[in-house]
């Protein structure tokens, strides 16, 4: 089954991004902790993925992201493509 997950996002600054426009939509499986990906043109690592069922305003799937210095794009030698 190819389920779609719409995740509320908690950024490293503690800022939350939620709502219809800024939800992170993933298909298939939830990302494993430690995996990295680009979102809004910035590289993040997954710190946590959890389901909040405690209070209704924050109900749903959440993903906690952390800043990452190991952006794979930095490892590419630009002279290789010239």
DRENKOLGU-573759 format. One record per atom (N, C-alpha, C, O, CB): x, z, y. Coordinates in pm, whole numbers, plus 32768, in hexadecimal, padded with zeros to 4 digits. Atoms other than C-alpha are relative to their C-alpha. Glycine has a CB too. Layout:
XZY/...
END
This chain:
805480007F8B/800080008000/80598000807C/80BC80498081/7FA0807A7FFF/7FB1800C7F87/80877FA48158/7FB680458073/7F72800480C3/801B7F6C8022/80467FB17F9C/800580BB8236/80467FF58087/80C07FE4808D/7FF880937FD4/7FC97FFF7F7A/803580BB83AF/7FFB808E8036/7F9280CF8032/7FB37F9F805D/7FF87F7C7FC4/80A981FD8453/80107FF18096/80697FAA80C4/807580527FC3/7FF07FF97F6F/8075823785C6/8033808A8022/7FED80EE8010/7F787FE1804A/7FBC7F817FEA/81668347862F/800880238094/802B7FCE80E6/808B7FFD7FC5/7FE27FCB7F7C/816B84198769/8096801B8003/80D0803E7F9C/7FAC80838021/7F6E7FF87FF8/82D1842C87E8/8029807A8053/7FF4809280BF/803A7F80803D/7FC27F937FB6/8398855F8850/80917FD88019/80E07FCD7FBB/7FF680897FB2/7F7A802F7FDB/84D184F2890D/806380748007/803B80E8800E/7FFB7FB78087/7F9A7F987FFB/861E85B08917/7FF3805C807B/801880D18074/80897FC18000/80107FB07F86/85CD86288A79/7F8F80657FF4/7F7E80B9804C/7FE77FA58077/80757FAA8010/849B86DC89F0/7F827FBE8032/7F147FF2801E/801680828048/8072804A7FCD/83BA85DD8A96/7FB27FC57F8B/7FED7F947F2A/802D7F908062/8052803E8067/8298856889C3/7FC87F7D8035/7FA97F7080AB/7F8D805D7FD3/803E80807FDF/8218840789C0/7F8F7FED7F9D/7FA77FDE7F26/80677F887FFC/807180198057/80BE83DD8938/7F987FB1804E/7FA37FA280C8/7FC580857FC8/806580567FC3/7F908308897F/80027F797FBC/805C7F5C7F6E/80187FF18096/800F80808045/7F2181AF8914/80757FA28018/809B7F577FBE/7F817FBE802B/7F9880617FDE/803780F289C6/808780267FC6/80D17FCE7F99/800B7FF38096/7F787FD78023/816881C18969/800F80367F73/8079806A7F51/802D8067805E/7FF17FD4808A/812082178800/80627FA67FB8/80657F2D7FCE/7F7880017FB8/7FA3804C8054/822E81AC870F/7FB47FDA7F82/7F8A80317F36/808280547FDF/804C802E8074/818580D88607/805F7FCE7F94/80AE7F737FAC/7F9C7F918028/7FAB80278071/823180BB84B5/7FA87FD97F8B/7F3E80137F75/805F80737FD9/804A802D8077/81BB8005837E/8052801F7F83/80CD80177F83/7FE07F688008/7FBD7FE78080/820980608218/801780937FE7/7FBF80D87FB4/80837FB87FFC/7FDD7F74801B/82B981AE8207/803080438080/8059800080DF/806E80097F92/7FCA7FB57F8F/831882BF82FA/80987FFE7FF8/80D080007F8B/7FCA80928001/7F6E800A8002/848782AF8362/804080817FCD/801180EE7FEE/80357FE0808B/7FBC7F87802E/8575839E82B2/804E80438072/8079800180D0/80607FDE7F8C/7FB27FB57F9D/862184AD837C/808F7FCB7FFF/80CA7FB77F95/7FFC80997FE3/7F7980357FF3/876D842D83FE/80067F6A8012/806D7F34803A/805080267F89/7FFF80927FEE/870782C08404/80027FDF8094/7FD3802D80E7/7F857FBE7FBA/7FF480297F75/874C82058544/7FB17F82801B/7FA07F2D7FC3/80907FEC8025/804780797FD8/868781028601/7FF97FF68097/8011805780DF/7F727FFE7FC3/800F80187F71/865180688756/7F6E800F8026/7F147FE07FDF/80347F738026/80877FF37FC9/852180C58822/800D80048097/8059805480CE/7FB680817FC9/7FF6800F7F6E/84EF8064898D/80917FE58029/80C3801C808B/7FCA807F8048/7F78802F7FE6/864B7FC48982/806980708003/80CE80658049/80037FB78084/7F9F7F92800D/86FE810A892D/800880257F6D/7FA5801F7F25/7FD7807C8059/7FEB7FDC808C/8793817987E3/7FEB80957FEB/802580E88032/808D7FD67FD2/801F7F758020/870C82BB874C/801480187F6B/80127FBB7F1B/7F6F80248029/80037FD3808C/8730837E8608/7F8480567FEE/7F5A809D8049/808280507FDB/80767FB08020/8605841D855F/802D808E7FE0/807D80A37F85/7FB07FC17F89/7FDF7F738017/861E85978572/7F9880417FA4/7FBA80957F51/8008804C8086/806A7FC48051/84CD85ED84D5/7F847FA78005/7F6D7F618068/7FDE80908032/808380428006/83818556846B/7FA080667FC4/7FBB809E7F5A/80047F797FAB/805C7F998031/8257863B8443/7F717FE18029/7F597F928085/802980898034/808E800D7FE0/80DD864D8448/7FD28083803D/7FDD80EC7FFE/7FAB7FDB7F82/80317F897FBB/804A87418543/7F69800A7FEE/7F1E7FB5801D/80257FFD8097/808F7FEC8015/7EF987C784D8/7FCF80828041/7F5D80AA802C/7FDF80027F6B/80227F7D7FC8/7EFE890D85A0/7F9A7FFC8071/7F378044806E/807C80418032/805F80057F90/7E5188B186E5/7FDC7F718021/80307F18801B/803B8046807C/803680877FF6/7D7C87858731/80427FA58067/804D7F2E804B/7F7280098020/7FC180607FA3/7E2B86F9886C/807F7FC07FC8/809F7F4E7FEA/802080458082/7F8380338038/7F6E86CE87A7/7FF17FD77F6E/80557FCA7F27/806D8067800D/801A8023808B/7ECC866F865D/803C7F787FDF/80327F1B802F/7F6980007FE4/7FCE8082802D/7F78855A859D/809380037FD8/80D2806D7FD5/7FEC7F9A806A/7F7480108027/80CA84D68531/80598003807B/80377FCA80E3/80157F7D7FB1/7F9D7FF77F95/81F78526860B/80897FDC7FC8/80A77FF47F54/8002808F803E/7F75801C8022/835C84AA8607/8057803C806F/803E802580E5/80197F657FEF/7FA27FC67FA1/8476856B86AE/807F7FAD7FFC/80BB7F9B7F92/801E80987FE0/7F8A80567FF7/8593848F8727/8072804B8043/805C80A48095/7FE07F7F804D/7F8B7FC97FBC/86F584EB878B/805A7F8D802C/80607F257FEB/804D80627FA4/7FA280647FCF/87F1842A8858/806D7FEB7F9A/809280477F51/803B802A8089/7F97801E8060/88FB837C878E/806F7FB08043/80557F50808B/7FC87FB47F87/7F8C80477FC9/8A59830F87EF/80317F917FA5/808A7F447FCB/80718063801A/7FCF8065805F/8A83823186BE/7FA97F828000/7F827F507F96/8005803B7F73/804D807A7FEF/89C181088745/804A7F8D7FBD/80BB7F6D7FE5/7FE57FE28097/7FBB806D8047/8A157FE88656/80287F8C8059/80897F45803B/7FA97FCD7F91/7FDD806F7FA7/8A187EEF8775/808680158043/80C87FB48069/7F947FED8069/7F7E7FE47FC2/8B4B7F9D8805/80737FD77FA6/80E27FC07FD5/800B80948023/7F9780228060/8C0E7F4886CA/801A7F697FF9/807C7F3F7FBD/7FDB80337F77/7FF180928005/8BE17DD086FA/80697FD48067/80617FF980DC/7F787FB9801B/7F9880367FA8/8D117D21878C/7FC87F838043/7FB47F1E8001/80847FDF7FB0/803E80737FBC/8C807C378897/80577F837FFD/80227F148006/7FE18023808E/7FA980768001/8DB27B528887/7FED7FAF7F7F/80107F397F7C/8092802B800E/80198046807E/8D527AF88721/7F9B7F908013/7FA27F2A7FCD/7FCF80627F96/806A80627FEC/8C267A3687A3/80207F9B806C/7FCF7F418085/7F8080458022/7FDD805E7F94/8CDA797E88BC/804F7F8B7FCC/80747F33801A/804F8047806C/
END
